[in-house]
Amino acid sequence: MSESLVVIGNGMAATRFVDELMQRSLGRYSVIVIGAESRLSYNRVLLSSLLAGEVGEAAIELKPRGWWNGRGVTTVDGQAVVSIDRRNQSVTLANGLCFGFSKLVLATGSQPVRLPKPGMDLQNVLTFRDLTDVAAMRRLMRKGARAAVIGGGLLGLEAAYGLAKAGVKVTLVHLMDRLMERQLDHRAAALLKTAIEAKGVEILLDTDTKRVSGKDHVTGLELSRGRSIPADFVVCAVGIRPQAQLARDAGLAVNRGIVVDDGLTTSDPNIFALGECTEHRSNVYGLVEPAYEQAKILARRLSGDHSALFAGSTLATNLKVSGVIVFGGAIYGKPFERCPPIRGRGRWCL
Ligand SMILES: Cc1cc2nc3c(=O)[nH]c(=O)nc-3n(C[C@H](O)[C@H](O)[C@H](O)COP(=O)(O)OP(=O)(O)OC[C@H]3O[C@@H](n4cnc5c(N)ncnc54)[C@H](O)[C@@H]3O)c2cc1C
């Protein structure tokens, strides 16, 4: 009889893991994938392109329903796992259903951080993490609407670009003295600022957010130095944090993320973790490539190849703003004649 393997989270890491596992060990495990989002897994990286109207929703699906069915994988959508019982080796879902496991894989990803400032709980203060967020922005992004985007990292810039492209009047507010300060030096950041402004986004650097103003709904942002800007909605893109509470509640070792060793095993030998929810050798990755590398290694290990080990990953990413390409160590794009170097770590995690 096949062993029961439960995967919590149906995001990019989980999907790649199941794919890799099925290529090696079809039939060895009876696999159940439980996802909190009410749909099959999709390419989260393409949410920016979806917002900018450059791809349609159908294009971002990772695997069609038939792919999962064809491999005998049970998917449960729209249900969060609310607890893990390690002693009895079972998980409980929000609807009360329970599933037993002999092996458990946590792939719960990250959650967007909201600034701890007054007004952040008002209606129309949004984040940029999933399809629901994109749907909310799309409902509000009519021509002439005003939006404030907080955060001048990759996500903030991509959100601002997508909104501006739809005719929204966008002001991007950034605490630091340059955009993407973790990745870019001053010269590169200044070039990027010019390029983004050319897309119709107003950029305020060195500016802190004091509060979101409005009673029931957003009317604007109050900023440092007595300044304020009007806004019909706000997008908070100030960073992400590993979704590790479930693991913490189950008594697994958790620092910033769920602690895993080179075999992607947590502090419980029957429980594994991969993707953005993990912390490996003190690193928390906020990018998809390390998650994909982990997915392959874990699939190999659970298929019996114990020589497979994760030793860490390189970090490279690109900014998805058409005509402005920031990738790995250089900026390329129409506004620039040269490719200034990018200094830094390429990581966009808090
Ligand atoms: C707009 C945007 C643009 C991006 N662009 C890039 C890019 O250009 N390059 C790059 O490398 N990365 C990019 N990323 C990051 C990339 O999407 C992530 O690195 C990747 O999705 C991580 O995969 P994951 O499976 O670990 O997490 P996720 O894809 O977030 O999947 C985790 C899933 O687990 C679910 N979940 C959480 N808790 C539970 C629970 N208790 N029960 C059931 N389900 C649960 C969540 O709902 C989610 O669906 C971008 C992200 C965003 C939001």
The ligand as a MOL file (V3000), in Angstrom:
LIG
                    3D

  0  0  0     0  0            999 V3000
M  V30 BEGIN CTAB
M  V30 COUNTS 53 58 0 0 0
M  V30 BEGIN ATOM
M  V30 1 C 3.5180 40.0790 -7.7040 0
M  V30 2 C 4.6620 39.1260 -7.4750 0
M  V30 3 C 5.7160 39.1080 -8.3760 0
M  V30 4 C 6.7880 38.2370 -8.1650 0
M  V30 5 N 7.8270 38.2590 -9.0380 0
M  V30 6 C 8.8790 37.4260 -8.8510 0
M  V30 7 C 9.9680 37.3880 -9.7720 0
M  V30 8 O 10.0120 38.1350 -10.7460 0
M  V30 9 N 10.9740 36.5080 -9.5460 0
M  V30 10 C 10.9620 35.6540 -8.4750 0
M  V30 11 O 11.8900 34.8600 -8.3130 0
M  V30 12 N 9.9410 35.6660 -7.5860 0
M  V30 13 C 8.9060 36.5120 -7.7530 0
M  V30 14 N 7.8790 36.5250 -6.8510 0
M  V30 15 C 7.9550 35.6160 -5.6930 0
M  V30 16 C 7.4670 34.2280 -6.0620 0
M  V30 17 O 6.1330 34.2970 -6.4840 0
M  V30 18 C 7.6070 33.3170 -4.8400 0
M  V30 19 O 9.0000 33.1790 -4.5640 0
M  V30 20 C 6.9830 31.9480 -5.0080 0
M  V30 21 O 5.6170 32.0540 -5.2750 0
M  V30 22 C 7.2200 31.1310 -3.7350 0
M  V30 23 O 6.5450 29.9150 -3.8250 0
M  V30 24 P 5.9530 29.2160 -2.5090 0
M  V30 25 O 5.2620 27.9850 -2.9960 0
M  V30 26 O 6.9830 29.1190 -1.4770 0
M  V30 27 O 4.8620 30.2430 -1.9750 0
M  V30 28 P 3.4630 30.6200 -2.6270 0
M  V30 29 O 3.5420 30.5910 -4.1050 0
M  V30 30 O 3.0530 31.8840 -1.9680 0
M  V30 31 O 2.4780 29.4540 -2.1960 0
M  V30 32 C 2.1000 29.2380 -0.8710 0
M  V30 33 C 0.6570 28.7890 -0.8550 0
M  V30 34 O 0.3780 28.2060 0.4100 0
M  V30 35 C -0.9370 28.5960 0.7980 0
M  V30 36 N -1.0660 28.4300 2.2530 0
M  V30 37 C -0.4710 29.1680 3.2130 0
M  V30 38 N -0.8380 28.7090 4.4370 0
M  V30 39 C -1.6830 27.6820 4.2260 0
M  V30 40 C -2.4140 26.8110 5.0960 0
M  V30 41 N -2.3420 26.9180 6.4240 0
M  V30 42 N -3.2020 25.8650 4.5300 0
M  V30 43 C -3.2990 25.7250 3.1720 0
M  V30 44 N -2.6240 26.5430 2.3130 0
M  V30 45 C -1.8330 27.4940 2.8250 0
M  V30 46 C -1.0250 30.0350 0.3320 0
M  V30 47 O -2.3670 30.4550 0.2470 0
M  V30 48 C -0.3350 29.9410 -1.0310 0
M  V30 49 O -1.2730 29.6340 -2.0380 0
M  V30 50 C 6.7980 37.3810 -7.0290 0
M  V30 51 C 5.7270 37.4170 -6.1260 0
M  V30 52 C 4.6800 38.2840 -6.3390 0
M  V30 53 C 3.5420 38.3210 -5.3490 0
M  V30 END ATOM
M  V30 BEGIN BOND
M  V30 1 1 1 2
M  V30 2 1 2 3
M  V30 3 2 2 52
M  V30 4 2 3 4
M  V30 5 1 4 5
M  V30 6 1 4 50
M  V30 7 2 5 6
M  V30 8 1 6 7
M  V30 9 1 6 13
M  V30 10 2 7 8
M  V30 11 1 7 9
M  V30 12 1 9 10
M  V30 13 2 10 11
M  V30 14 1 10 12
M  V30 15 2 12 13
M  V30 16 1 13 14
M  V30 17 1 14 15
M  V30 18 1 14 50
M  V30 19 1 15 16
M  V30 20 1 16 17
M  V30 21 1 16 18
M  V30 22 1 18 19
M  V30 23 1 18 20
M  V30 24 1 20 21
M  V30 25 1 20 22
M  V30 26 1 22 23
M  V30 27 1 23 24
M  V30 28 2 24 25
M  V30 29 1 24 26
M  V30 30 1 24 27
M  V30 31 1 27 28
M  V30 32 2 28 29
M  V30 33 1 28 30
M  V30 34 1 28 31
M  V30 35 1 31 32
M  V30 36 1 32 33
M  V30 37 1 33 34
M  V30 38 1 33 48
M  V30 39 1 34 35
M  V30 40 1 35 36
M  V30 41 1 35 46
M  V30 42 1 36 37
M  V30 43 1 36 45
M  V30 44 2 37 38
M  V30 45 1 38 39
M  V30 46 1 39 40
M  V30 47 2 39 45
M  V30 48 1 40 41
M  V30 49 2 40 42
M  V30 50 1 42 43
M  V30 51 2 43 44
M  V30 52 1 44 45
M  V30 53 1 46 47
M  V30 54 1 46 48
M  V30 55 1 48 49
M  V30 56 2 50 51
M  V30 57 1 51 52
M  V30 58 1 52 53
M  V30 END BOND
M  V30 END CTAB
M  END
